Amino acid sequence: MKNQKLHIMVECAILIALSFVLSLFKLFEMPFGGSVTPLSMLPVCLIGFMHGPKWSFGSAFIFSLLQLISGQVFSWGLSPLVLVVCILADYIFAFTVLGVTGFFKGKGNKGIILGVVLAVFLRFVCHYISGCTIWASTEMNPYLYSLLYNGAYMLPECVFTLIGTIVICNIPAFKKIIDRQ
C-alpha cells in the first residue's frame, strides 16, 4: 500500500513537472496574459483519468501554485481587491479545476472527451470572471471583452488538449495504464 502511494506520487510529480515545462513554451501569447501552449494541460488532466479526483485535484492545485509563482500578476499594478480576485480566479481556481477530470476515471473515450472539455471550460469561466473584474473600471464592456479575450486563447487550448488527450489515451500501452488503476 505504501509503495503504491509512493508510485502514484512520483507519477503525479512527473506529470505536474511536464505540464509546467510545457506551459513555458508559448505558441501564441496574449498581451495581458494567457497563451496557447503545446499541450500544457494534458499531463495534469491525465492524472485524473489515471488516479481519480483526489490525486487530480491535489496535483492540479500544485500546478496552480507553480503557475502563480511563475506568473507576473504582481507586476500588473492592480488594486488589492482586484489582485486577490485575479490570484484566485486566474491562478488558484483556474488551474485547480483541471482536477475535475478525475471524476471521469474509467468512463472510456466519452468520459475522456467530456472530462477535458469540462475542465477547460471551467478554467475559461475562471479567467472570464477575473477578466470581468479587471476590466470593470474601463469604458469598454468588460463582459464582452473578457469573453472574446479569454476565448481567443482558451478555445485553441481546448482543441489542442482534447486532440492530444484522445490520441494519448488511445495508445494501447497508455490505455493499459489508465485501465490498471
Secondary structure, 3 states (H helix, E strand, C coil): CHHHHHHHHHHHHHHHHHHHHHHCCCCEECCCCCEECCCCCHHHHHHHHHHCHHHHHHHHHHHHHHHHHHCCHHHCCCCHHHHHHHHHHHHHHHHHHHHHHHHHCCCHHHHHHHHHHHHHHHHHHHHHHHHHHHCCCCCCCHHHHHHHHHHHHHHHHHHHHHHHHHHHHCCHHHHHHHHHC
